[in-house]
């Protein structure tokens, strides 16, 4: 038997190849290395930087492959009940963002018409679906998408995160491909929490309110920002990634708790004359959010500069009994379907009677927590069943109204 080394892949020995690399478990020749490299390139894993997500760098957008606004809304309809106005605004803005990318990539187009981006701000009470809309649309998109919380940011130099860390997270979503990140979408949640605390000048700095708004201005408008590649605070010796935000679409959302009072005050100030009195009767006092205008955001505490950089303003309707009932059982990932799947994994068939679901909805309306209230109530009702059923031989479980009342009353009695 020959003592010559041979390639573990093709079987040729060292005399038949140009180069043979040795390893602890065998050898590989230069030809097999080249073939393996070609396979990696074809699979998209060899682009100068390894990608854990899709292995490829930014590629130009094909307009024919972009989902149309109606298609985007139809996709959102599968997961989010109602909120048609917000869905339409969001669908159009995302579609236009894609078209901006197509125009940027079209180097042959020499006309001077440039399309400005339309950053969005969504206003709605807690539990109406702002964050859910953002998370759902993220599943559909083929551009880097990240969700950040505005409450963690402070003015530069204070304890907290700098606003530039928003772009650090977007870079992570783009697998540190700067060109892809510069064409991404950012959802800034809880934007209302950085509202200016008071209209009166103060000797103290508003470092987590107006200071953060000032820091966001350059990001929303579009500028080249020095971003720490791994996040965290800036320091002088650090190497930065220079990210251009002109083509990043920003979507902001917030509950703006109490803004209805600002809207009501504005509507009342315009009630002069007979026609104005007749217009008051047409207003829906239960849903004043639909009459929101940029001046209401200013009254709430957003500075005019940041309002001007969020030109698309839309609202989310408060959830009534019918909407909450549909949310409970209709969407693809509804709570009812989730619990049915949880029990199915234990070999148990779970059913909910309509009266039991109506009981859950009525309690959610009482607590005024929107769709979030449904989850906490369902957890209280299902906790005992989820604890006991896996150890039992029961193959079917039916949740009745009586059972729901009994389990929910247990929790209320403990809190009493």
N, C-alpha and C positions, 0 to 999 in steps of 0.2 A: 504493500500500500504506500502511495506517495506521501511524503511529508510536506509537500508544497501546500501553501495556504490557498484557499479558493473562496470565491464570492458566495455568500450564503443565499443570494437571490437568484443569480443566473447559473451558478455552478462552475464558472470558468476559473482556472487557477491563475496565479500571479504572473505567469509567463504570457498569458493570452490577453492581458489587459494593460492599460497604460499606468493605472494607479489602483492600489488596493489598500483601503483603510481598515485597520484592525481595531476590534473592540473586545470587551471582556467575554462576549458570547459568540463572536464570529467576525466575519469581514464583509465589506461591501465594496464593489468596484466603482470607478468613475462613471461608467455608462449607466449603471443602475441608479446612481445618485442623480444624474441628469434627468432620467425618466421620472424619478420620484419628484424632482423639482417641477417638471412639466405638469404632473398630476396636481400638485399643490396650486400651481398658477391657474389651472383650469377650474379648480374648486374655489378659487378666490382667496386662498389663505396665504398667498405670497405677494404682498404689496409693499414690502419695505417695513411694514409694521403689522404684527399679528393682531387679528381682530377676534375677540371672543364672541361677538354678536353675529356678524355676517361675513367677516373676513375680507371685505372689499372697501375701497375708498370711494369717495363721492363720484357718482356717475351722472351725466346730464339727464335731466328729467324729460321723459317722452310725454308730450301733451295727450296723445291718444290713450295712454295708460292711466291718466289721472282720473280718479272718480269724480263724476259731475256732482254739482250741489244736490240734486235730487237723490243721487245714489248715496251721498254722504248722509243725508237726512234719513233715508230709508234704513241705513245701517244703525244710526242712532235710535231710531224708533224701536228696534229690536231690544234695546236695553233700557231706554229712558221713556217713561210714560209722560205724555203731554209735552208742555213747554215748546210748542211748535215755533213760536216767534224766535226764541233763543236758538233753536236748532237751525232755523233758516239763516239767521245772521252768522252763526258759527260755520255753517256749511259753505256759504258764499265767501266768507273771509279766508277760510282754509283753501278753497279752490283758487281764489285770486292769488293767494300766496304761492301756490304751485305754478300758476301762470307767470308770476314774476320770475320764478326760478328758470322757467323755459326761456323767457326773454333774456335773462342774464347769460344763459348758456349758449344762446344763438349769436355767435360772434359774427355771422354773415349779415345780420340785420343792422344796418347803419343809420336807421332813422333816429331822430333826437327825442322821441316820445319815451319818457320813463314813467313807470308805474309806481306810485307811492304805496307803501304798505299801510294797511288799515288795522292798527292794533285795536283790540276789543276790550271792553269792560262789561262784565255781566253782574247785574245786581239782583239779589233775591234773598228772601229770609232763609234761615238755617233749615237744612233738610230738603230743599227744593230741587237739588240735583246739579249744582254748579260743578263740583269736583267730579261727580259721576260723568257728566258730559265730557269733561276734559280727559278723564281716564279712558272712557269708551272710544273717543276719537283717536286717542294715542294708539289703540290697537289697529286702527285702519291705516294709519299714515306710514309712509315710506321715508320719512325724514326724522332726524333726531328730535325727541320730544321729552321734556322734563317738567315735573311739577314741583314748585318750591313754595314755602310758606313765608309770607312777608313778616310774620311776627318775630322771626329770629334775627332780623337785620337791625343793625344800629349804624349810626353815623361813623365814618372812618375814625379810628383811634379810640373807640370805646368798646367795652366788653360786649361781645356778640359777633355776628358775622357781617363782613362787608358785602355790599350789594354785588360786587364782582364775583362772589362765590356762586351766584346764579349761573354764570357762564362756565364755571368749573364743573358744575353738574351736567350742563349741556355737553361739554367736552367729553365727559365720561360716557354719556349716552352715545356719542359719536365715535367711541373707541379712540379718542384723542386724535381724530382726523379733523384738523382745524377747518378745512374747506367744507366738510359736511356739517360741522357745528354751526358755521356761519350761514347756513340755510335751514336752520332748525326752528322749532316752535317751543316757546316757554309759557307755561301757565303759572301765574303768580296768584296763589290763593290768599285769602284773608287780607286783601288789599285795604279794606276799611280799617284794619287795626293800626295802620300807620297814618291815620288822619291827624291833622293838626289838632292839638288838644284844646287850644283856645284862640280866638281871634285877636286877643290883646297881646301886645309885646310883653316879653318876660325877660328877667335878668338871667334865668336859667335856660340851658339849651334843651330843645326838644329832640333828643338824640335818637329816639326810636320812632318818631313821628315825622315831623316836617324834614328833619335831617335825612331820613331815609328817602323821602320823596325827592329831595334835591339830588341825592345820589342816583336815583333811578332815571332821572331826566336824560342823561347822556346815553344810557342803555336803550331807552325807548325810542329816542330820536334817531340814533345811529351814529356811532363813533368807534374809533379803534381803542379798545380797552386792554390794559395790561392785566392778565389773569394768572394767578398762581396755578400752575399745572395740576397740583394735587390738592387744591383748595386751601383752606386755612387763612391765617393772617398774612399780610404782606410784610416783607422785611427787605432791607436794601440789597443784600447779597443774593437775593433769589432770582432765578431765571424765570422770565415771564413768557406766556404765550400771548401774542398780540391778536385779539379777536375783533373783527369788524362786525358790529351789530346792525348795520344798515339793512341787512336782508333777513334778520331774525324776527319772526312774528311773535308778538307778546299778547297773551290773553290774560286778563285780570278778572278775578272774581271776588265778591265779598257780600256779606249779609247786610251791611249798613243798617244795623239795628237802630230803629228810631228815625230813619230818614223819612218815613211816612208823615211824621209831624212837619218836617221841612216842606214836603210836597203840599200838604194841606194848607200850610201858611201861605205858600206861593199862590195856590189856586184861589184862596180867599182874598188876597190882595188885588186880584184882577177882577173882582166882582163889583163892577160899577155899571149902573144902568140896567134897563129891563132885560136886554139880551143876555147879560152876564148872569142874571138870576135864573133865566131859563136854562142856561148852560150848566148851572150847578146841579140841576135835577138829572142831567144826563150822566153825571159822574158816578162811578161805582165806589162807594166809600169802603167796601170790603177789600178792594184791590187797588189802592192808590199807587202801587209801584208801577203800574202800566203808564202812568202819566209822568214818569221821571224824566228830567231834563238835566243837561250838564250843570246848570246853575244850582241844582239841588245837591250835587256832589260837592260843589264849592262851599255851600252852606254847611255841609256835613264836616268839612275839614280837609278836602283835597285841594292842593294849590292849583291855580289856573293853568300853570305851565304843564303840569302832568295830565290835566283833563284834556288840554289841547293835543297831547300826544296819544290820547286814547279816543280817536274820533268816532268809533263805532260803539254806541251805547245801547245795550239791550237789557231786558229784565226777565225774571222768571216768576211765574204766577204762584201764589200760595196754593198749597195742595188741599183740595176739598175731600170729602168722604169718598166720592166716586174714584178720584185719582188715587188715593191711598189704597183703596180696595184693589184696583188694577195693579198697582205697584207690588202688592203683596203676592200676586200669583201669575201675572202675565209675562213680564220680561224673561229673557233667556236665563238670566241668573237671579230670578226672583227668590225671595226668602223661602216660600213654600217649596219650590223645586230644590233648593239647597238642602232643606231638612229631609225631603224625600230621598235625596241621594245619600245623605249621611246615614239614614236608617237602612237603605238598600245595601250598603256595604256590609251591614251586619246580617243581611238576609231577611230583613223585616220590611213588609209593605206598609207604608205610612199613608194615611188619608186624613184630610181636614174637612170637617163639615162646614157648610157655608156660614152657619150661625156662629161658629167658633172664630172664623176669620172676621166676621162683622164685629164681634166683641173686641178683637185686637184693634181694629180700625177705630172704633169708638173711643177706646182708651188713648190711642195715639193722638186723636183730635183733642182730647181733654188736656194732654200734657203739652200740646203745641210745639212738638219737636220735629214735625215733618216726617219724612221717610226714616230718619234716624231713630225716631221713637218706636217704629215698628220692630226694629231689631231687638231693642232692649226688652220690649214686652214679650216677644216671641221667645227670647232666651229664658225669661222667667217662667213661662208656661211649659217649655220643653225640657228644662233642666232635669227634673226628676225622671222623665222618660228616657233621656239620654244617659242617665246614670244607671238605671235599673235594667233597661231592655237588653243591652248586650250580654248580660249574665243570665237572661231568661231564654226559654225555648219558644217564646211567642213569635209567630210568623206574621202577625198583622196587628196594627195599632191604629185606632180611629180616635182622632181628637175631636171631642164634642164641646159644645159651649159650656156645659156643666163642668167638664174637666178643666177647661181653660180658666173659668171663674175660680174654681177651687185652687188651682196652682198659683194664679196671680194674687189671690187674696192671701195666700200664705206669705208671700213676699211683703205685701202691704202691712200685714199684721206684725211682721218682724220690725218694720220701720216705724210702726206706731209707738 
